[in-house]
Amino acid sequence: MAFLLRKNVSVAGHRVLYVNEKGPGGLAGLVPFLDVVTAVDGEALDDTAKSLAAMMSQRVEKRVELTVYNLKTRALRKTFIVRGAPQSQSQSRPHVRG
């Protein structure tokens, strides 16, 4: 999903919709509705070819660098997340839309 930020500037990535405060996203400081994940371990995300869920499923229980753009502050930052092994099929999908 691409977001138009201001004239001739846009950012592509996956918008964070939900964060469990005690989960990996909360510990990484992700902010629901305002954060857009733009890259995983330096590999840019886009809304056509790359899926955040697929990239994260290959990195279970590993430290992963996320590049995140905040729509409110209009600032890009890097944070780290460690996704644990899913406990069930319903919990294996990250809560992001892209």
C-alpha atoms as a printed R data frame, in Angstrom:
   type eleno elety resid chain resno      x       y      z
1  ATOM     1    CA   MET     A     1  0.000   0.000  0.000
2  ATOM     2    CA   ALA     A     2  1.397   3.395 -0.920
3  ATOM     3    CA   PHE     A     3  0.622   6.560  1.010
4  ATOM     4    CA   LEU     A     4  0.782  10.069 -0.418
5  ATOM     5    CA   LEU     A     5  2.543  12.151  2.208
6  ATOM     6    CA   ARG     A     6  2.750  15.509  0.542
7  ATOM     7    CA   LYS     A     7  3.183  16.794 -2.960
8  ATOM     8    CA   ASN     A     8  5.237  14.279 -5.007
9  ATOM     9    CA   VAL     A     9  6.294  12.252 -1.940
10 ATOM    10    CA   SER     A    10  4.955   8.798 -1.131
11 ATOM    11    CA   VAL     A    11  5.957   5.798  0.958
12 ATOM    12    CA   ALA     A    12  5.283   2.142  0.134
13 ATOM    13    CA   GLY     A    13  4.932  -0.500  2.786
14 ATOM    14    CA   HIS     A    14  2.576  -2.278  5.140
15 ATOM    15    CA   ARG     A    15  0.549  -0.268  7.639
16 ATOM    16    CA   VAL     A    16  0.449  -1.523 11.226
17 ATOM    17    CA   LEU     A    17 -3.175  -2.037 12.279
18 ATOM    18    CA   TYR     A    18 -2.862  -3.703 15.686
19 ATOM    19    CA   VAL     A    19 -0.126  -4.085 18.279
20 ATOM    20    CA   ASN     A    20 -0.227  -6.245 21.401
21 ATOM    21    CA   GLU     A    21  1.584  -4.019 23.901
22 ATOM    22    CA   LYS     A    22  3.270  -7.019 25.548
23 ATOM    23    CA   GLY     A    23  4.036  -8.771 22.256
24 ATOM    24    CA   PRO     A    24  6.966  -8.350 19.845
25 ATOM    25    CA   GLY     A    25  5.406  -5.358 18.066
26 ATOM    26    CA   GLY     A    26  4.717  -3.545 21.322
27 ATOM    27    CA   LEU     A    27  8.229  -4.207 22.577
28 ATOM    28    CA   ALA     A    28  9.558  -2.838 19.275
29 ATOM    29    CA   GLY     A    29  7.544   0.362 19.759
30 ATOM    30    CA   LEU     A    30  5.220  -0.067 16.768
31 ATOM    31    CA   VAL     A    31  2.255   2.344 16.748
32 ATOM    32    CA   PRO     A    32 -1.037   1.110 15.280
33 ATOM    33    CA   PHE     A    33 -2.515   3.128 12.398
34 ATOM    34    CA   LEU     A    34  0.417   5.565 12.353
35 ATOM    35    CA   ASP     A    35  3.354   3.263 11.512
36 ATOM    36    CA   VAL     A    36  4.120   1.874  8.071
37 ATOM    37    CA   VAL     A    37  6.749  -0.881  7.824
38 ATOM    38    CA   THR     A    38  8.785  -0.009  4.724
39 ATOM    39    CA   ALA     A    39 11.631  -2.566  4.906
40 ATOM    40    CA   VAL     A    40 12.643  -5.805  6.621
41 ATOM    41    CA   ASP     A    41 16.376  -6.312  7.197
42 ATOM    42    CA   GLY     A    42 17.035  -3.591  4.632
43 ATOM    43    CA   GLU     A    43 14.862  -5.238  1.957
44 ATOM    44    CA   ALA     A    44 12.239  -2.733  0.794
45 ATOM    45    CA   LEU     A    45  8.585  -3.716  0.866
46 ATOM    46    CA   ASP     A    46  6.140  -2.772 -1.815
47 ATOM    47    CA   ASP     A    47  2.476  -3.466 -2.385
48 ATOM    48    CA   THR     A    48  2.917  -5.861 -5.301
49 ATOM    49    CA   ALA     A    49  5.732  -8.394 -5.022
50 ATOM    50    CA   LYS     A    50  6.751  -8.691 -1.400
51 ATOM    51    CA   SER     A    51  4.631  -9.723  1.525
52 ATOM    52    CA   LEU     A    52  5.536  -8.734  5.071
53 ATOM    53    CA   ALA     A    53  3.901 -11.892  6.404
54 ATOM    54    CA   ALA     A    54  5.984 -14.096  4.086
55 ATOM    55    CA   MET     A    55  9.203 -12.276  4.964
56 ATOM    56    CA   MET     A    56  8.534 -12.520  8.701
57 ATOM    57    CA   SER     A    57  7.594 -16.216  8.496
58 ATOM    58    CA   GLN     A    58 11.134 -16.902  7.260
59 ATOM    59    CA   ARG     A    59 12.582 -15.108 10.289
60 ATOM    60    CA   VAL     A    60 10.834 -16.804 13.235
61 ATOM    61    CA   GLU     A    61 12.765 -16.429 16.513
62 ATOM    62    CA   LYS     A    62 15.405 -14.262 14.805
63 ATOM    63    CA   ARG     A    63 16.216 -10.609 15.446
64 ATOM    64    CA   VAL     A    64 14.857  -8.616 12.521
65 ATOM    65    CA   GLU     A    65 15.456  -4.961 11.678
66 ATOM    66    CA   LEU     A    66 12.331  -3.083 10.602
67 ATOM    67    CA   THR     A    67 12.420   0.275  8.883
68 ATOM    68    CA   VAL     A    68  9.285   2.139  9.933
69 ATOM    69    CA   TYR     A    69  7.762   5.410  8.736
70 ATOM    70    CA   ASN     A    70  5.429   7.227 11.138
71 ATOM    71    CA   LEU     A    71  2.622   9.112  9.379
72 ATOM    72    CA   LYS     A    72  2.153  11.609 12.224
73 ATOM    73    CA   THR     A    73  5.772  12.620 12.795
74 ATOM    74    CA   ARG     A    74  6.756  12.047  9.148
75 ATOM    75    CA   ALA     A    75  9.931  10.420 10.431
76 ATOM    76    CA   LEU     A    76 11.689   7.246  9.374
77 ATOM    77    CA   ARG     A    77 13.216   5.073 12.088
78 ATOM    78    CA   LYS     A    78 14.711   1.631 12.555
79 ATOM    79    CA   THR     A    79 13.630  -0.778 15.249
80 ATOM    80    CA   PHE     A    80 14.207  -4.447 16.010
81 ATOM    81    CA   ILE     A    81 11.680  -7.208 16.527
82 ATOM    82    CA   VAL     A    82 11.917 -10.893 17.391
83 ATOM    83    CA   ARG     A    83  8.878 -12.819 16.251
84 ATOM    84    CA   GLY     A    84  8.224 -15.930 18.304
85 ATOM    85    CA   ALA     A    85  7.018 -19.234 16.943
86 ATOM    86    CA   PRO     A    86  3.250 -19.209 16.369
87 ATOM    87    CA   GLN     A    87  1.187 -21.082 18.961
88 ATOM    88    CA   SER     A    88 -1.650 -21.773 16.532
89 ATOM    89    CA   GLN     A    89 -2.593 -21.095 12.922
90 ATOM    90    CA   SER     A    90 -4.803 -18.157 13.940
91 ATOM    91    CA   GLN     A    91 -1.856 -16.413 15.624
92 ATOM    92    CA   SER     A    92  0.656 -16.976 12.815
93 ATOM    93    CA   ARG     A    93 -0.447 -13.967 10.714
94 ATOM    94    CA   PRO     A    94  0.896 -10.529 11.660
95 ATOM    95    CA   HIS     A    95 -1.830  -7.901 12.053
96 ATOM    96    CA   VAL     A    96 -0.807  -5.694  9.132
97 ATOM    97    CA   ARG     A    97 -2.392  -4.757  5.868
98 ATOM    98    CA   GLY     A    98 -0.374  -4.265  2.750
